[in-house]
Amino acid sequence: MTEANRPHDQDFVDKALHQFDHVLDIVHDKVLRPILLAGRAIAFGFIILLAISVGVAALLIGLIRLLDVYCFAGHEYITYGSVGFISIVAGMIMWRKRRPVNLRK
């Protein structure tokens, strides 16, 4: 075998860079990836919360307009009373479904 055909050992710089790359991969997988996943979950949670808020507001406005125009035309106080009653009943149902903090799991 001649000098040109013999496989060369990796030199010190290649070994050091390989180890450094390996350490960076471990740090990324163990530290940075969970942080990125948590940030992504928080961001998507805010987007979903915003979309639900907009949907509830649109449904409430639609209900008020439907009641005001088609059901109780000219009697807005009945519309507002009906929507208020529905809101109070929904709030009371949610209040009854709550549990103390120490019983939540």
Residue pairs with C-beta under 8 A, 6 or more apart in sequence:
10 18
60 83
63 83
64 79
64 80
64 83
67 78
67 79
67 82
67 83
68 76
68 79
71 79
72 78
72 79
72 82
